[in-house]
Amino acid sequence: MARLPHQIDAPMSPRQLATLRTLSAEAYQPKLFQPNLTSKEAERRIAALKAEIELAN
């Protein structure tokens, strides 16, 4: 999803927050969950955690 310039530094969405919380627990990486991330940083962490979980399966 393309983001407008003013959205790049926006806080993560509630959906991103829930996804990041779930994935960080599933990947045994609780330190990667931080509730005050930007939307962009949350996207990066979610992608990294999904990749890590996929490799472990």
PDB file of N, CA, C and O in Angstrom:
ATOM      1  N   MET A   1       0.837  -1.170   0.000  1.00  0.00           N
ATOM      2  CA  MET A   1       0.000   0.000   0.000  1.00  0.00           C
ATOM      3  C   MET A   1       0.888   1.242   0.000  1.00  0.00           C
ATOM      4  O   MET A   1       1.760   1.384   0.856  1.00  0.00           O
ATOM      5  N   ALA A   2       0.667   2.132  -0.953  1.00  0.00           N
ATOM      6  CA  ALA A   2       1.438   3.372  -1.020  1.00  0.00           C
ATOM      7  C   ALA A   2       0.933   4.341   0.041  1.00  0.00           C
ATOM      8  O   ALA A   2      -0.266   4.438   0.300  1.00  0.00           O
ATOM      9  N   ARG A   3       1.864   5.045   0.640  1.00  0.00           N
ATOM     10  CA  ARG A   3       1.502   5.990   1.694  1.00  0.00           C
ATOM     11  C   ARG A   3       1.840   7.406   1.248  1.00  0.00           C
ATOM     12  O   ARG A   3       2.825   7.635   0.546  1.00  0.00           O
ATOM     13  N   LEU A   4       1.018   8.335   1.663  1.00  0.00           N
ATOM     14  CA  LEU A   4       1.289   9.736   1.400  1.00  0.00           C
ATOM     15  C   LEU A   4       2.398  10.217   2.329  1.00  0.00           C
ATOM     16  O   LEU A   4       2.594   9.634   3.395  1.00  0.00           O
ATOM     17  N   PRO A   5       3.131  11.271   1.952  1.00  0.00           N
ATOM     18  CA  PRO A   5       4.252  11.741   2.788  1.00  0.00           C
ATOM     19  C   PRO A   5       3.878  11.997   4.243  1.00  0.00           C
ATOM     20  O   PRO A   5       4.669  11.682   5.132  1.00  0.00           O
ATOM     21  N   HIS A   6       2.707  12.554   4.515  1.00  0.00           N
ATOM     22  CA  HIS A   6       2.322  12.831   5.899  1.00  0.00           C
ATOM     23  C   HIS A   6       1.979  11.559   6.669  1.00  0.00           C
ATOM     24  O   HIS A   6       1.861  11.600   7.894  1.00  0.00           O
ATOM     25  N   GLN A   7       1.819  10.433   5.980  1.00  0.00           N
ATOM     26  CA  GLN A   7       1.491   9.175   6.647  1.00  0.00           C
ATOM     27  C   GLN A   7       2.736   8.375   7.015  1.00  0.00           C
ATOM     28  O   GLN A   7       2.641   7.437   7.807  1.00  0.00           O
ATOM     29  N   ILE A   8       3.880   8.712   6.474  1.00  0.00           N
ATOM     30  CA  ILE A   8       5.095   7.934   6.699  1.00  0.00           C
ATOM     31  C   ILE A   8       5.467   7.903   8.171  1.00  0.00           C
ATOM     32  O   ILE A   8       5.853   6.853   8.684  1.00  0.00           O
ATOM     33  N   ASP A   9       5.359   9.026   8.858  1.00  0.00           N
ATOM     34  CA  ASP A   9       5.713   9.082  10.271  1.00  0.00           C
ATOM     35  C   ASP A   9       4.503   8.904  11.184  1.00  0.00           C
ATOM     36  O   ASP A   9       4.590   9.125  12.392  1.00  0.00           O
ATOM     37  N   ALA A  10       3.383   8.507  10.602  1.00  0.00           N
ATOM     38  CA  ALA A  10       2.179   8.312  11.402  1.00  0.00           C
ATOM     39  C   ALA A  10       2.356   7.120  12.335  1.00  0.00           C
ATOM     40  O   ALA A  10       3.102   6.192  12.022  1.00  0.00           O
ATOM     41  N   PRO A  11       1.681   7.140  13.466  1.00  0.00           N
ATOM     42  CA  PRO A  11       1.768   5.987  14.364  1.00  0.00           C
ATOM     43  C   PRO A  11       1.175   4.752  13.693  1.00  0.00           C
ATOM     44  O   PRO A  11       0.348   4.858  12.788  1.00  0.00           O
ATOM     45  N   MET A  12       1.608   3.590  14.147  1.00  0.00           N
ATOM     46  CA  MET A  12       1.067   2.372  13.555  1.00  0.00           C
ATOM     47  C   MET A  12      -0.429   2.272  13.837  1.00  0.00           C
ATOM     48  O   MET A  12      -0.939   2.817  14.816  1.00  0.00           O
ATOM     49  N   SER A  13      -1.101   1.568  12.958  1.00  0.00           N
ATOM     50  CA  SER A  13      -2.547   1.401  13.085  1.00  0.00           C
ATOM     51  C   SER A  13      -2.853   0.358  14.167  1.00  0.00           C
ATOM     52  O   SER A  13      -1.981  -0.422  14.550  1.00  0.00           O
ATOM     53  N   PRO A  14      -4.083   0.353  14.649  1.00  0.00           N
ATOM     54  CA  PRO A  14      -4.461  -0.676  15.621  1.00  0.00           C
ATOM     55  C   PRO A  14      -4.264  -2.093  15.064  1.00  0.00           C
ATOM     56  O   PRO A  14      -3.902  -3.013  15.797  1.00  0.00           O
ATOM     57  N   ARG A  15      -4.502  -2.249  13.785  1.00  0.00           N
ATOM     58  CA  ARG A  15      -4.307  -3.571  13.151  1.00  0.00           C
ATOM     59  C   ARG A  15      -2.826  -3.955  13.170  1.00  0.00           C
ATOM     60  O   ARG A  15      -2.487  -5.096  13.481  1.00  0.00           O
ATOM     61  N   GLN A  16      -1.944  -3.006  12.839  1.00  0.00           N
ATOM     62  CA  GLN A  16      -0.505  -3.272  12.886  1.00  0.00           C
ATOM     63  C   GLN A  16      -0.071  -3.612  14.311  1.00  0.00           C
ATOM     64  O   GLN A  16       0.735  -4.520  14.517  1.00  0.00           O
ATOM     65  N   LEU A  17      -0.595  -2.895  15.277  1.00  0.00           N
ATOM     66  CA  LEU A  17      -0.257  -3.133  16.675  1.00  0.00           C
ATOM     67  C   LEU A  17      -0.612  -4.569  17.058  1.00  0.00           C
ATOM     68  O   LEU A  17       0.204  -5.271  17.656  1.00  0.00           O
ATOM     69  N   ALA A  18      -1.812  -5.002  16.721  1.00  0.00           N
ATOM     70  CA  ALA A  18      -2.244  -6.363  17.052  1.00  0.00           C
ATOM     71  C   ALA A  18      -1.409  -7.403  16.319  1.00  0.00           C
ATOM     72  O   ALA A  18      -1.025  -8.415  16.905  1.00  0.00           O
ATOM     73  N   THR A  19      -1.125  -7.162  15.040  1.00  0.00           N
ATOM     74  CA  THR A  19      -0.323  -8.098  14.250  1.00  0.00           C
ATOM     75  C   THR A  19       1.082  -8.207  14.800  1.00  0.00           C
ATOM     76  O   THR A  19       1.615  -9.307  14.948  1.00  0.00           O
ATOM     77  N   LEU A  20       1.682  -7.067  15.105  1.00  0.00           N
ATOM     78  CA  LEU A  20       3.046  -7.058  15.639  1.00  0.00           C
ATOM     79  C   LEU A  20       3.107  -7.761  16.989  1.00  0.00           C
ATOM     80  O   LEU A  20       4.045  -8.513  17.255  1.00  0.00           O
ATOM     81  N   ARG A  21       2.137  -7.528  17.826  1.00  0.00           N
ATOM     82  CA  ARG A  21       2.097  -8.190  19.145  1.00  0.00           C
ATOM     83  C   ARG A  21       2.022  -9.709  18.965  1.00  0.00           C
ATOM     84  O   ARG A  21       2.753 -10.451  19.620  1.00  0.00           O
ATOM     85  N   THR A  22       1.149 -10.160  18.089  1.00  0.00           N
ATOM     86  CA  THR A  22       0.971 -11.596  17.854  1.00  0.00           C
ATOM     87  C   THR A  22       2.222 -12.222  17.254  1.00  0.00           C
ATOM     88  O   THR A  22       2.684 -13.261  17.726  1.00  0.00           O
ATOM     89  N   LEU A  23       2.773 -11.599  16.218  1.00  0.00           N
ATOM     90  CA  LEU A  23       3.946 -12.164  15.552  1.00  0.00           C
ATOM     91  C   LEU A  23       5.177 -12.165  16.452  1.00  0.00           C
ATOM     92  O   LEU A  23       5.956 -13.117  16.424  1.00  0.00           O
ATOM     93  N   SER A  24       5.363 -11.125  17.239  1.00  0.00           N
ATOM     94  CA  SER A  24       6.537 -11.083  18.113  1.00  0.00           C
ATOM     95  C   SER A  24       6.460 -12.186  19.167  1.00  0.00           C
ATOM     96  O   SER A  24       7.483 -12.763  19.533  1.00  0.00           O
ATOM     97  N   ALA A  25       5.272 -12.479  19.652  1.00  0.00           N
ATOM     98  CA  ALA A  25       5.110 -13.585  20.606  1.00  0.00           C
ATOM     99  C   ALA A  25       5.339 -14.925  19.919  1.00  0.00           C
ATOM    100  O   ALA A  25       6.001 -15.806  20.468  1.00  0.00           O
ATOM    101  N   GLU A  26       4.790 -15.076  18.718  1.00  0.00           N
ATOM    102  CA  GLU A  26       4.931 -16.335  17.977  1.00  0.00           C
ATOM    103  C   GLU A  26       6.390 -16.621  17.625  1.00  0.00           C
ATOM    104  O   GLU A  26       6.815 -17.776  17.609  1.00  0.00           O
ATOM    105  N   ALA A  27       7.151 -15.567  17.345  1.00  0.00           N
ATOM    106  CA  ALA A  27       8.559 -15.721  16.967  1.00  0.00           C
ATOM    107  C   ALA A  27       9.496 -15.696  18.182  1.00  0.00           C
ATOM    108  O   ALA A  27      10.716 -15.723  18.024  1.00  0.00           O
ATOM    109  N   TYR A  28       8.932 -15.645  19.384  1.00  0.00           N
ATOM    110  CA  TYR A  28       9.736 -15.570  20.613  1.00  0.00           C
ATOM    111  C   TYR A  28      10.685 -14.370  20.584  1.00  0.00           C
ATOM    112  O   TYR A  28      11.837 -14.458  21.010  1.00  0.00           O
ATOM    113  N   GLN A  29      10.173 -13.247  20.070  1.00  0.00           N
ATOM    114  CA  GLN A  29      10.942 -11.999  19.980  1.00  0.00           C
ATOM    115  C   GLN A  29      10.151 -10.866  20.632  1.00  0.00           C
ATOM    116  O   GLN A  29       9.816  -9.892  19.956  1.00  0.00           O
ATOM    117  N   PRO A  30       9.844 -10.966  21.928  1.00  0.00           N
ATOM    118  CA  PRO A  30       8.987  -9.946  22.550  1.00  0.00           C
ATOM    119  C   PRO A  30       9.569  -8.537  22.511  1.00  0.00           C
ATOM    120  O   PRO A  30       8.817  -7.564  22.569  1.00  0.00           O
ATOM    121  N   LYS A  31      10.890  -8.406  22.414  1.00  0.00           N
ATOM    122  CA  LYS A  31      11.495  -7.069  22.372  1.00  0.00           C
ATOM    123  C   LYS A  31      11.181  -6.327  21.074  1.00  0.00           C
ATOM    124  O   LYS A  31      11.303  -5.104  21.011  1.00  0.00           O
ATOM    125  N   LEU A  32      10.774  -7.070  20.037  1.00  0.00           N
ATOM    126  CA  LEU A  32      10.436  -6.418  18.770  1.00  0.00           C
ATOM    127  C   LEU A  32       9.068  -5.746  18.814  1.00  0.00           C
ATOM    128  O   LEU A  32       8.737  -4.951  17.935  1.00  0.00           O
ATOM    129  N   PHE A  33       8.277  -6.061  19.830  1.00  0.00           N
ATOM    130  CA  PHE A  33       6.995  -5.376  19.987  1.00  0.00           C
ATOM    131  C   PHE A  33       7.191  -4.130  20.835  1.00  0.00           C
ATOM    132  O   PHE A  33       7.595  -4.197  21.996  1.00  0.00           O
ATOM    133  N   GLN A  34       6.897  -3.002  20.229  1.00  0.00           N
ATOM    134  CA  GLN A  34       6.909  -1.725  20.926  1.00  0.00           C
ATOM    135  C   GLN A  34       5.671  -0.969  20.467  1.00  0.00           C
ATOM    136  O   GLN A  34       5.486  -0.766  19.267  1.00  0.00           O
ATOM    137  N   PRO A  35       4.825  -0.550  21.390  1.00  0.00           N
ATOM    138  CA  PRO A  35       3.550   0.063  21.001  1.00  0.00           C
ATOM    139  C   PRO A  35       3.647   1.468  20.424  1.00  0.00           C
ATOM    140  O   PRO A  35       2.640   2.007  19.966  1.00  0.00           O
ATOM    141  N   ASN A  36       4.824   2.074  20.432  1.00  0.00           N
ATOM    142  CA  ASN A  36       4.936   3.465  19.970  1.00  0.00           C
ATOM    143  C   ASN A  36       5.697   3.601  18.649  1.00  0.00           C
ATOM    144  O   ASN A  36       6.295   4.646  18.388  1.00  0.00           O
ATOM    145  N   LEU A  37       5.681   2.572  17.825  1.00  0.00           N
ATOM    146  CA  LEU A  37       6.388   2.623  16.539  1.00  0.00           C
ATOM    147  C   LEU A  37       5.604   3.435  15.508  1.00  0.00           C
ATOM    148  O   LEU A  37       4.395   3.632  15.628  1.00  0.00           O
ATOM    149  N   THR A  38       6.334   3.898  14.492  1.00  0.00           N
ATOM    150  CA  THR A  38       5.651   4.513  13.356  1.00  0.00           C
ATOM    151  C   THR A  38       5.066   3.405  12.492  1.00  0.00           C
ATOM    152  O   THR A  38       5.433   2.237  12.621  1.00  0.00           O
ATOM    153  N   SER A  39       4.173   3.780  11.633  1.00  0.00           N
ATOM    154  CA  SER A  39       3.550   2.823  10.727  1.00  0.00           C
ATOM    155  C   SER A  39       4.605   2.148   9.839  1.00  0.00           C
ATOM    156  O   SER A  39       4.547   0.943   9.594  1.00  0.00           O
ATOM    157  N   LYS A  40       5.551   2.934   9.370  1.00  0.00           N
ATOM    158  CA  LYS A  40       6.601   2.406   8.486  1.00  0.00           C
ATOM    159  C   LYS A  40       7.474   1.386   9.219  1.00  0.00           C
ATOM    160  O   LYS A  40       7.767   0.317   8.683  1.00  0.00           O
ATOM    161  N   GLU A  41       7.888   1.715  10.440  1.00  0.00           N
ATOM    162  CA  GLU A  41       8.711   0.793  11.228  1.00  0.00           C
ATOM    163  C   GLU A  41       7.922  -0.467  11.568  1.00  0.00           C
ATOM    164  O   GLU A  41       8.480  -1.564  11.554  1.00  0.00           O
ATOM    165  N   ALA A  42       6.650  -0.327  11.868  1.00  0.00           N
ATOM    166  CA  ALA A  42       5.818  -1.497  12.148  1.00  0.00           C
ATOM    167  C   ALA A  42       5.742  -2.401  10.923  1.00  0.00           C
ATOM    168  O   ALA A  42       5.823  -3.622  11.051  1.00  0.00           O
ATOM    169  N   GLU A  43       5.590  -1.815   9.741  1.00  0.00           N
ATOM    170  CA  GLU A  43       5.571  -2.600   8.502  1.00  0.00           C
ATOM    171  C   GLU A  43       6.844  -3.416   8.354  1.00  0.00           C
ATOM    172  O   GLU A  43       6.796  -4.600   8.019  1.00  0.00           O
ATOM    173  N   ARG A  44       7.992  -2.775   8.607  1.00  0.00           N
ATOM    174  CA  ARG A  44       9.281  -3.462   8.489  1.00  0.00           C
ATOM    175  C   ARG A  44       9.389  -4.622   9.482  1.00  0.00           C
ATOM    176  O   ARG A  44       9.818  -5.719   9.126  1.00  0.00           O
ATOM    177  N   ARG A  45       9.000  -4.365  10.712  1.00  0.00           N
ATOM    178  CA  ARG A  45       9.106  -5.417  11.739  1.00  0.00           C
ATOM    179  C   ARG A  45       8.149  -6.564  11.463  1.00  0.00           C
ATOM    180  O   ARG A  45       8.499  -7.728  11.657  1.00  0.00           O
ATOM    181  N   ILE A  46       6.956  -6.247  11.015  1.00  0.00           N
ATOM    182  CA  ILE A  46       5.983  -7.291  10.683  1.00  0.00           C
ATOM    183  C   ILE A  46       6.531  -8.166   9.557  1.00  0.00           C
ATOM    184  O   ILE A  46       6.454  -9.392   9.634  1.00  0.00           O
ATOM    185  N   ALA A  47       7.078  -7.552   8.523  1.00  0.00           N
ATOM    186  CA  ALA A  47       7.642  -8.315   7.407  1.00  0.00           C
ATOM    187  C   ALA A  47       8.800  -9.193   7.874  1.00  0.00           C
ATOM    188  O   ALA A  47       8.901 -10.351   7.469  1.00  0.00           O
ATOM    189  N   ALA A  48       9.671  -8.655   8.720  1.00  0.00           N
ATOM    190  CA  ALA A  48      10.808  -9.418   9.220  1.00  0.00           C
ATOM    191  C   ALA A  48      10.353 -10.595  10.076  1.00  0.00           C
ATOM    192  O   ALA A  48      10.893 -11.695   9.963  1.00  0.00           O
ATOM    193  N   LEU A  49       9.367 -10.365  10.923  1.00  0.00           N
ATOM    194  CA  LEU A  49       8.872 -11.443  11.767  1.00  0.00           C
ATOM    195  C   LEU A  49       8.171 -12.524  10.951  1.00  0.00           C
ATOM    196  O   LEU A  49       8.322 -13.712  11.237  1.00  0.00           O
ATOM    197  N   LYS A  50       7.409 -12.123   9.942  1.00  0.00           N
ATOM    198  CA  LYS A  50       6.765 -13.113   9.065  1.00  0.00           C
ATOM    199  C   LYS A  50       7.799 -13.966   8.372  1.00  0.00           C
ATOM    200  O   LYS A  50       7.628 -15.180   8.261  1.00  0.00           O
ATOM    201  N   ALA A  51       8.884 -13.343   7.896  1.00  0.00           N
ATOM    202  CA  ALA A  51       9.952 -14.080   7.219  1.00  0.00           C
ATOM    203  C   ALA A  51      10.632 -15.048   8.191  1.00  0.00           C
ATOM    204  O   ALA A  51      10.910 -16.195   7.841  1.00  0.00           O
ATOM    205  N   GLU A  52      10.896 -14.581   9.406  1.00  0.00           N
ATOM    206  CA  GLU A  52      11.539 -15.426  10.416  1.00  0.00           C
ATOM    207  C   GLU A  52      10.674 -16.634  10.769  1.00  0.00           C
ATOM    208  O   GLU A  52      11.176 -17.751  10.897  1.00  0.00           O
ATOM    209  N   ILE A  53       9.370 -16.400  10.925  1.00  0.00           N
ATOM    210  CA  ILE A  53       8.450 -17.482  11.246  1.00  0.00           C
ATOM    211  C   ILE A  53       8.370 -18.469  10.092  1.00  0.00           C
ATOM    212  O   ILE A  53       8.331 -19.681  10.306  1.00  0.00           O
ATOM    213  N   GLU A  54       8.344 -17.960   8.888  1.00  0.00           N
ATOM    214  CA  GLU A  54       8.288 -18.827   7.691  1.00  0.00           C
ATOM    215  C   GLU A  54       9.530 -19.713   7.615  1.00  0.00           C
ATOM    216  O   GLU A  54       9.431 -20.896   7.289  1.00  0.00           O
ATOM    217  N   LEU A  55      10.684 -19.151   7.911  1.00  0.00           N
ATOM    218  CA  LEU A  55      11.933 -19.942   7.896  1.00  0.00           C
ATOM    219  C   LEU A  55      11.920 -21.034   8.956  1.00  0.00           C
ATOM    220  O   LEU A  55      12.451 -22.125   8.745  1.00  0.00           O
ATOM    221  N   ALA A  56      11.314 -20.734  10.086  1.00  0.00           N
ATOM    222  CA  ALA A  56      11.280 -21.703  11.187  1.00  0.00           C
ATOM    223  C   ALA A  56      10.326 -22.858  10.906  1.00  0.00           C
ATOM    224  O   ALA A  56      10.474 -23.939  11.475  1.00  0.00           O
ATOM    225  N   ASN A  57       9.347 -22.633  10.031  1.00  0.00           N
ATOM    226  CA  ASN A  57       8.362 -23.694   9.729  1.00  0.00           C
ATOM    227  C   ASN A  57       8.869 -24.690   8.746  1.00  0.00           C
ATOM    228  O   ASN A  57       8.157 -25.632   8.398  1.00  0.00           O
TER     229      ASN A  57
END
